[in-house]
């Protein structure tokens, strides 16, 4: 007999509704949930393949601990005791500031809430963060600065199609997030003026009324100076009810987004006309993890600081995140590998699991209960479609057992009890204790903050890098960035559709002809920091004067850009556009 379990897709921040179909304890497919406010009875190709990772053979079967250069499987009691002993040892020798805890946008709100309480009340540590320090933290910090926190829901996906004009920052906003992309097309068909801001593409799709060849850092300056921007484009961006869509995972200084928000507010010149804002993410619960305060306070260390300092963190506890794939530079990777103790609690056997000292198996999201908060600020229930394997344990159970063994028992609350506590403690989440509202099709939409904070400061963005050299080098987050979601790697179809980008430099076809370069020929690229030799890939879509490289090639970025730049507001590492020379070998 086939069982259909209503739940939400957990591939990205859209949170589309679906049924997971199962038979005899095995997932056999999915069907979209008709009438859901985000998906409207549709799924993207990732959603349709949602069930495949539930059949993965790469699951972590049992707890294991490092034994020399390898691992051995052990009982839960031994693994938890070993972990507790190592934690107590670090606390006794170095104090609570020696331990860092990493939460995850691939955990439910309830589990992230539990994790923050475990870090603060059991470990007495203030070093709490997520891998989104190198992704969405910049955008969420900017939104929290521009609006009085909590900013709640700043826009909804259904309302996007009603916007008279839409500013899309980065072309992958419509390509990679189909519920948003479909609303952009619907808005275009209804007469909306859609403007694309993207410095890394030379051509625009037909539904864009204009193309602004600027990065997020350059855009506020260009708009303020009105350089090369037509009056009708400026007018589009001043429309009441403007839509603003961008991918929060693309790391820029938080000040750039703050400046753009301030500029759009001044262009509209109307207090009640602030845009419908949709900060998209490839992680399903970025907003929820942020709202559950998976981030350090003023006295704690963020993830970059935890791994940058040689004399600080001695041990790190990582929950549901393949952290190695998110670290932006090789020195940070090596630092993680050198720590005295690394605990990983996860679902699949990832690269991070392989460098851990202790590994604990978690249930999959489809084997779990709880809530997630999508990019709109919509809190929805995740329901268990399959029973978890016997050897897995929930975050709730792991933290409860660990806290007992460490000597500071943590209340072992079930999810609805945690939601009651969340409603009291988490700003903006007062309604999540209403179980009937959560059980409804739309879930709970957080109350929105539609006015800029009275104390918001709008800094000027840094000017774009010098173009005195021959080319501008840009590290881009490509489609392979989806593979930082381990569920895609564990789906045979999606692993093929999102392959590893080759270590090649994309260059415009015109520049390739000028340099007499053919596909695959090698060039030397030099910056002030160093040089690399790589093959080229001519591409008609790349702008003249620019070369692009996928950002996951960390060793290449280290050689060309050094340690990168650190955003002073967020501690996030990013790679600004570099001026480089290109020479054919």
C-alpha angles and dihedrals in degrees: 000000000000118000120204114202118192112225142127131272111254102198098096144358095276093083098205118193120249146155118239109215118213138172125191092351094308126110112238104171149314138252126201118252108245114228096019108149095230106036097027090207095315136106133196120235090268090054093049088055093045094115098055097081088055087072096049119141090205094078120131101250103190140359113280138184132204114267110185108303093343142041137258127202115242139175121275090248093056094044093049092044091050090049093047091049091052092047092049090047092054092045092050096046103036108011131239092300088071094069128073127192124207119202124188147227084222091067127080122256090253094054093046089049090052090048094053090050091048091052094047104035104029103032096026086220126144093193100104125142146127136237086257085082082090094044130018099013091086094054095044092047089052093049091047090052095046094046128039106262126277092051093178114179113001095174143345131233094233092054092053093081089059095056113114089217135011132202111207114193107201123010094241088071091081097029101052100036107052100185087057093040092052091052090050090054091047090051090051091051089051090055101267118151109234118197124194122208110192128134095191100064129069097197136044133213118256095255093063112095092199141006120218109196095212138114120232088262093053099039100078091049093048092049093046092049092038088223112173090342117126120230093242090057090051088050092051090055091051095056117123107249096028115173120225117197126178141148109254091201092071102093118228130149109284088232090067093061092041089053092048092050091050092048093050089050092053092046092055092046089197123111095213098043103081114146129266097253123204115181102192125203139185088223115083099220107028092129093046095050090049093048091049085059098249087165135084124266120230092283097045131084122249120222094267091051092046091058101032096061118075095199101049127058116043099171137024132195113209122194123195097334133109089219097179091066092055100048107106100211141038095238090060090048092052091047091054090050092052098055119120093236134016121180118192122189107185147133104240134041097259134173089261091054089056094060095043127107093215129021124195123191118235129193117256119256088254087057092051141077128219142083137287131197116224130208091276093056090255113151112209137175122254110206131200110252096175135029112256118245113269095247095055123091131198123248086246092059095042094051092045093052094043093049090052092052094044089053103248108093116214120210108261098222122173119231100271090050090050090051089055089053090045090053089056099040109030115075112240095012098096092120098053091087088067099095094186091056091049090050091055120098097253094044116206119322109207115237108266131232106218099171128074115250112265089229096046114133117208109204123197112258118244113264118255119271121274116276096200090114125072101261143018113231116209128183108214133195102235133190088280086072086081088069088072081078098079091205089071092053088052092053110084095209096045094044087061094045093051104044128172110275112242118249093255134125115241110219131175115267089235092055091046090054092048091052091041091239125158129197110291098012114137126244135183114236116197130191132168089269100049146294142271136193116221140154118255132232114201113218130181091213095060114094119245112265095026135100123194133204130182108256095228091076091092099171091056091050091048091055096046102034104023112213092343122229127302119221106232093212098051110016088236118148116229137167114233121207109284130211108232142165123232122208128181114234 
